């Protein structure tokens, strides 16, 4: 689609990307050169400006997937656009969940002495990654668009149950993982001063990155569906042309005859 609306959308997306890049750069600068080292963990604690924001984006992405799935299942708002949004957000969420596990392992190695342990938070996060990888695999199973969208939406709502379990695992079970520093149930963050502001900027920066990636992934999903539809139309036109050559009937007449109902005898 071309025109003023498309041009405005491109400019808005470009501005969003520039804002995300600037916010990430500012987070890196403040996190590495401005904020002081932690009293206990030293410079290792600078990962706090990346690890919690990345985990937050994973939560956000799967929440958007669940909301879009509900809107698709609700008859009044049923549209394949919601299904595309759910799939696009889940793909971005899987990337950020993997980054959560990687940055957590980098942080855990010098802190706990191991790259991985079957801690409640780590185990439930790994399960979350597997659940949404399964969700994405389910979306690739061939089928009618409506049928595929419906079963994918149900799977997304089942998988999202693990999100609050991941977040509250440090409260419900005794774990090596430290308790929440910002999104704590008590709503009392344990980070203050310049470290708190830098972490907040990290949350904003990675949320902007998520939004930018989501926009592009949704557009790609729309283009893929359009390509499949147009490809099917081209294939049908070629088949009609081949049939016309064999019967001597014009392709447009074959198309009209295929659309007409068969008369009862």
C-alpha positions as CSV (number, residue, x, y, z in Angstrom):
1,X,0.0,0.0,0.0
2,X,1.3,3.4,-1.0
3,X,0.2,6.9,-0.2
4,X,0.3,9.5,2.6
5,X,-0.8,7.0,5.2
6,X,2.0,4.5,4.3
7,X,4.6,7.3,4.2
8,X,3.6,8.5,7.6
9,X,3.8,4.9,8.9
10,X,7.3,4.6,7.5
11,X,8.4,7.9,9.1
12,X,6.8,6.9,12.4
13,X,8.6,3.6,12.4
14,X,11.9,5.2,11.5
15,X,11.5,7.7,14.4
16,X,10.7,4.8,16.7
17,X,13.8,3.0,15.7
18,X,15.9,6.1,16.2
19,X,14.4,6.7,19.6
20,X,15.1,3.0,20.6
21,X,18.7,3.2,19.5
22,X,19.2,6.5,21.3
23,X,17.7,5.1,24.5
24,X,19.8,1.9,24.4
25,X,23.0,4.0,23.8
26,X,22.1,6.3,26.7
27,X,21.5,3.2,28.9
28,X,24.9,1.8,27.9
29,X,26.7,5.1,28.6
30,X,25.0,5.6,32.0
31,X,25.4,2.0,33.0
32,X,29.1,1.7,32.2
33,X,30.5,5.2,32.9
34,X,28.2,7.2,35.1
35,X,26.6,4.9,37.7
36,X,28.8,3.7,40.6
37,X,29.6,0.0,41.2
38,X,27.6,-2.0,43.6
39,X,28.9,-2.2,47.2
40,X,28.7,-6.1,47.2
41,X,28.8,-7.2,43.6
42,X,31.0,-4.4,42.2
43,X,30.9,-3.8,38.4
44,X,29.1,-7.2,37.9
45,X,25.9,-5.5,39.1
46,X,25.9,-3.3,36.0
47,X,24.0,-6.2,34.3
48,X,21.0,-5.0,36.3
49,X,20.5,-2.3,33.6
50,X,20.0,-5.1,31.0
51,X,18.8,-8.3,32.6
52,X,15.6,-7.1,34.3
53,X,14.5,-4.9,31.4
54,X,15.0,-7.8,29.0
55,X,13.0,-10.1,31.2
56,X,10.3,-7.4,31.4
57,X,10.0,-7.2,27.6
58,X,9.5,-11.0,27.6
59,X,6.6,-10.6,30.0
60,X,5.2,-7.8,27.9
61,X,5.5,-9.7,24.6
62,X,3.7,-12.7,26.0
63,X,1.0,-10.5,27.6
64,X,0.4,-8.9,24.2
65,X,0.2,-12.3,22.6
66,X,-2.4,-13.4,25.2
67,X,-4.5,-10.2,24.8
68,X,-4.4,-10.5,21.0
69,X,-5.5,-14.2,21.3
70,X,-8.4,-13.2,23.5
71,X,-9.5,-10.6,21.0
72,X,-9.3,-13.1,18.2
73,X,-11.4,-15.7,20.2
74,X,-14.0,-13.1,21.1
75,X,-16.6,-13.2,18.3
76,X,-17.1,-9.4,18.2
77,X,-13.5,-8.6,17.6
78,X,-12.5,-11.7,15.6
79,X,-10.0,-10.8,12.9
80,X,-6.9,-12.5,11.5
81,X,-5.1,-9.2,12.3
82,X,-5.1,-10.2,16.0
83,X,-3.7,-13.6,15.1
84,X,-0.9,-11.9,13.2
85,X,-0.2,-9.6,16.1
86,X,-0.1,-12.6,18.6
87,X,2.3,-14.5,16.4
88,X,4.6,-11.5,15.8
89,X,4.7,-10.6,19.5
90,X,5.4,-14.2,20.5
91,X,8.4,-14.4,18.2
92,X,9.9,-11.2,19.7
93,X,9.1,-12.6,23.1
94,X,11.0,-15.8,22.5
95,X,14.1,-13.8,21.5
96,X,14.0,-11.8,24.7
97,X,13.3,-14.8,26.8
98,X,16.4,-16.4,25.4
99,X,18.4,-13.2,26.1
100,X,17.0,-13.3,29.7
101,X,18.5,-16.8,30.2
102,X,21.8,-15.8,28.6
103,X,22.3,-12.6,30.6
104,X,21.1,-14.4,33.7
105,X,23.7,-17.1,33.2
106,X,26.5,-14.5,32.6
107,X,25.4,-12.9,35.9
108,X,25.0,-16.2,37.7
109,X,28.4,-17.7,36.9
110,X,30.6,-15.4,39.0
111,X,27.8,-15.0,41.6
112,X,26.7,-18.6,42.1
113,X,29.8,-20.4,40.7
114,X,27.8,-22.2,38.0
115,X,26.3,-21.2,34.6
116,X,23.1,-23.0,35.3
117,X,21.2,-24.5,38.2
118,X,17.7,-25.9,38.4
119,X,16.6,-23.0,40.4
120,X,12.8,-22.3,40.5
121,X,13.2,-19.0,38.6
122,X,15.5,-20.4,36.0
123,X,13.5,-23.6,35.5
124,X,10.2,-21.8,35.0
125,X,11.8,-19.4,32.6
126,X,13.3,-22.2,30.6
127,X,9.8,-23.8,30.6
128,X,8.4,-20.5,29.3
129,X,10.8,-20.5,26.4
130,X,9.9,-24.1,25.5
131,X,6.1,-23.4,25.8
132,X,6.3,-20.5,23.3
133,X,8.7,-22.3,21.0
134,X,5.9,-25.0,20.9
135,X,3.4,-22.2,20.3
136,X,5.4,-21.0,17.3
137,X,5.7,-24.6,16.0
138,X,2.0,-25.0,16.3
139,X,1.4,-21.9,14.2
140,X,3.4,-23.6,11.4
141,X,1.1,-26.7,11.3
142,X,-0.8,-26.5,8.0
143,X,-4.5,-25.8,8.1
144,X,-7.2,-23.3,7.3
145,X,-6.3,-19.8,8.6
146,X,-9.3,-19.6,11.0
147,X,-8.6,-23.1,12.4
148,X,-4.9,-22.4,12.8
149,X,-5.6,-19.1,14.5
150,X,-8.1,-20.6,16.9
151,X,-5.9,-23.4,18.1
152,X,-2.9,-21.0,18.3
153,X,-4.9,-18.6,20.5
154,X,-5.9,-21.4,22.9
155,X,-2.2,-22.5,23.1
156,X,-1.1,-18.9,23.8
157,X,-3.6,-18.6,26.7
158,X,-2.3,-21.9,28.2
159,X,1.3,-20.8,27.9
160,X,0.8,-17.4,29.4
161,X,-0.1,-19.0,32.7
162,X,3.6,-19.6,33.3
163,X,4.4,-15.8,33.2
164,X,3.1,-15.0,36.7
165,X,4.6,-18.3,37.9
166,X,8.0,-17.2,36.7
167,X,7.7,-13.8,38.3
168,X,6.5,-15.0,41.7
169,X,8.7,-18.1,41.9
170,X,11.2,-16.2,44.1
171,X,8.4,-15.5,46.5
172,X,6.7,-18.9,46.5
173,X,9.9,-21.1,46.7
174,X,13.3,-20.8,48.3
175,X,15.6,-20.0,45.4
176,X,19.2,-18.9,44.7
177,X,17.8,-16.1,42.6
178,X,17.4,-12.8,44.4
179,X,14.0,-11.4,44.9
180,X,12.5,-8.8,42.6
181,X,14.3,-5.4,42.7
182,X,11.6,-3.3,40.9
183,X,8.5,-5.3,40.2
184,X,8.3,-6.6,43.8
185,X,4.9,-7.6,45.3
186,X,5.5,-5.0,48.0
187,X,5.9,-2.3,45.3
188,X,9.0,-1.1,47.1
189,X,12.0,-1.2,44.8
190,X,15.4,-1.9,46.4
191,X,17.4,0.2,43.8
192,X,17.8,3.9,44.4
193,X,19.6,6.9,43.0
194,X,21.4,7.0,39.7
195,X,21.2,3.2,39.5
196,X,17.4,3.3,39.7
197,X,17.1,6.0,37.0
198,X,19.5,4.1,34.7
199,X,17.5,0.9,35.2
200,X,14.3,2.8,34.4
201,X,15.9,4.1,31.3
202,X,16.8,0.5,30.4
203,X,13.2,-0.5,30.8
204,X,12.1,2.3,28.4
205,X,14.8,1.5,25.9
206,X,14.1,-2.2,25.6
207,X,10.4,-1.5,25.5
208,X,11.0,0.7,22.5
209,X,13.2,-1.9,20.9
210,X,10.4,-4.5,21.4
211,X,7.8,-2.1,19.8
212,X,10.1,-1.5,16.8
213,X,10.7,-5.2,16.3
214,X,7.0,-5.9,16.7
215,X,6.0,-3.4,14.0
216,X,8.4,-4.9,11.5
217,X,7.5,-8.5,12.3
218,X,3.8,-7.7,12.0
219,X,4.4,-6.1,8.6
220,X,6.5,-9.1,7.5
221,X,3.7,-11.5,8.6
222,X,1.1,-9.4,6.6
223,X,3.3,-9.5,3.5
224,X,3.8,-13.3,3.8
225,X,0.1,-13.8,4.0
226,X,-0.5,-11.5,1.0
227,X,2.2,-13.4,-1.0
228,X,0.6,-16.7,-0.2
229,X,-2.8,-15.4,-1.3
230,X,-1.5,-13.8,-4.5
231,X,0.6,-16.9,-5.2
232,X,-2.5,-19.1,-5.0
233,X,-4.4,-16.7,-7.3
234,X,-1.5,-16.9,-9.8
235,X,-1.4,-20.7,-9.6
236,X,-5.2,-20.9,-10.2
237,X,-4.9,-18.6,-13.2
238,X,-2.1,-20.7,-14.7
239,X,-4.2,-23.9,-14.2
240,X,-7.2,-22.2,-16.0
241,X,-4.9,-21.2,-18.8
242,X,-3.6,-24.8,-19.2
243,X,-7.2,-26.1,-19.2
244,X,-8.2,-23.5,-21.8
245,X,-5.4,-24.6,-24.1
246,X,-6.6,-28.2,-23.9
247,X,-10.3,-27.4,-24.4
248,X,-10.2,-24.4,-26.6
249,X,-12.2,-22.4,-24.1
250,X,-11.1,-18.9,-23.0
251,X,-9.7,-18.8,-19.4
252,X,-12.2,-16.1,-18.4
253,X,-15.1,-18.4,-19.5
254,X,-13.6,-21.2,-17.4
255,X,-13.4,-18.9,-14.4
256,X,-17.0,-17.8,-14.9
257,X,-18.2,-21.4,-15.3
258,X,-16.3,-22.4,-12.1
259,X,-18.1,-19.7,-10.1
260,X,-21.6,-20.6,-11.5
261,X,-23.7,-23.1,-9.5
262,X,-24.4,-26.4,-11.1
263,X,-28.0,-26.5,-12.4
264,X,-30.2,-29.2,-10.9
265,X,-31.6,-31.7,-13.3
